[in-house]
Amino acid sequence: MAKELNATADRDADEHDDERSSESSKSKRGSSPTRKKDRQMTAGMHWLFQLGLYKRSQGRITRQVTGGALLAGLAFGCWRLSHTAMDAGALFEFGVPLLVFAVGAWIVYRLVNFPKFADFLIAVEAEMAKVSWPTRGELVRSSIVVILTIVGLAIILFAFDSFWIALFRLLRVTG
């Protein structure tokens, strides 16, 4: 109940601030919607050219795994690009894929340090730490149950398939 009241109060305060800022922006000259959009785009791309790490010590493992997976996908794409451009000469066979990989690696590096994405990865790592993982014995027992269920279902489907094949051959529907 208290959270709902606080959330409502926060929303009301935000709306009040928005009204005040819109009134003050109307009185200022030169703040057109296109200028505001330009400022938003410039601020939005600023993170791409920073060198620092966002919250360096938090979510490190999750960020490294995510970055590694993205880099592996990028490397595979560049390798395929290299094979596609084999007949176009050494510059296109090696130079363009290396350039694409370098630019892509920088974007991946910046992406895992983008504040919203990094906060998400930090939260994922925090939640993964809360998970109660099964013991080795529980894992083995559960895996055996799954494998036996799959084998059992495969045998049942084989039996149904064999029955229908035999029935259709008996009725001379199929050869």
Phi, psi and omega in degrees: 000316180295323179297319180297319179295318179296318180296319179295317179296320178296317179297318179297319179295319178297317179296319179296318178296320179297319179296316180295319181291325179289325177293318181289328180286332177292326182283338180278144177271147172086005177258077180278162179300328180290322177295319179297318179295320177298318179295321179295318180293320179295316179292328181288330181266354182298325181298334183291336185252011177273154180259335187289164177260139179273124181047065189312316188268358184255139176064029187296314183294315181296320179293320180294318180293316179297314178298319178297318179295318178294321178293323178296317177297319178296316180297320178297317178298319178292324177297317178294322177298320179297318179290329178291325184264021183302320185275356185270359180110166185295324181299313181283332181286322184244320186294309182296312178299323178293321177295315178299319180294318180297314179294317179296322179295321178295318179295320177298315179302316180288326182297316181288352174250005174293128190309312182293316180291320179295320177297321176298313180295324176296317178295323178298314180296322178295319178291323179295330178290336180276346184292136175267106184281146180290155175286171181298319180297316178297320180296316180295314180298316180296320179295320178297319179298315180296314181296317179294323177296317179296316179297318179298316178295324178295319178295317179297314179296323176297318180296315178298315180299315179296320178300312183292324176297314180296318180295315181292327176291321178297321179276359180060036176279322177236163184270000000 
